[in-house]
Amino acid sequence: MTAGHLIYTFHPAKRIWKIKAISIGKYFVWLDILSFIIQGIGGTMLSPGASPSVQQTGKDIYMSGVGIQESFIVLFTALIVRFQIEYSRMENAGTVQADKKWKWMTYALYAVLMLITVRIIFRLVEFSAGVEQSNPLPYHEVYALVLDAFPMLLAIIILSVIHPGIVLKGPESEFPSRKERRAEKKAKKAEKKARKAEKKMAKKKGLSQDTAYAPVRNESQQAIREDVELRSIWSST
């Protein structure tokens, strides 16, 4: 949501790669829920009483869910990088007002995404080595505290210090309500209909002009023919 508000507040187009800023948070949440569902399905198959084949399948499903989650993080990071590149160019060209606060928020998001990636990599390594006693990661709490809990705590601290409310201020930082979006869609549809109606009227006018001039052309051609015939008669006489 923070990245979506950041793009909506500062970027004139209010979108990146044709993805609306208002929809970025929604896509990210639903994709994250999907990855959690996949992880949950795999996790339920990793019970100690399950057969080795079932546990292996569960581990593969769980790791797939974690990998999907990381792919979303990479895509999300790419959107922020693209925003930074585009807005920096506009700022250098003087087309937008220079404000360094957006960079604070951008770097804070990079740090948070990096910490989430550390946690995801830890989970992948933890389960890729299996749940046997030879793998110390699942059986020693210190690994989970340092590589799982601490990165999330640090991410919360970063977003508390560089709070979005410090950077995202003013009416431009607020997403329009559903009523406003519906009204905007209706206005766009009405505008499209008006344009189509204008094009149809222009075509009809063009056809009517052509048909109006057609008899005139035919009459002039007939007059020319009659004149030629009279001249030929006079010359023969």
Sequence and secondary structure as in RCSB ss.txt:
>XXXX:A:sequence
MTAGHLIYTFHPAKRIWKIKAISIGKYFVWLDILSFIIQGIGGTMLSPGASPSVQQTGKDIYMSGVGIQESFIVL
FTALIVRFQIEYSRMENAGTVQADKKWKWMTYALYAVLMLITVRIIFRLVEFSAGVEQSNPLPYHEVYALVLDAF
PMLLAIIILSVIHPGIVLKGPESEFPSRKERRAEKKAKKAEKKARKAEKKMAKKKGLSQDTAYAPVRNESQQAIR
EDVELRSIWSST
>XXXX:A:secstr
 HHHHHHHHH TTSEETTEEHHHHHHHHHHHHHHHHHHHHHHHHTT TTS HHHHHHHHHHHHHHHHHHHHHHHH
HHHHHHHHHHHHHHHHHHTSS   THHHHHHHHHHHHHHHHHHHHHHHHHHHHT SSTT  GGG HHHHIIIIIH
HHHHHHHHHHHS HHHHS SGGGS   HHHHHHHHHHHHHHHHHHHHHHHHHHHHHHHHHHHHHHHHHHHHHHHH
HHHHHHHHHHH 
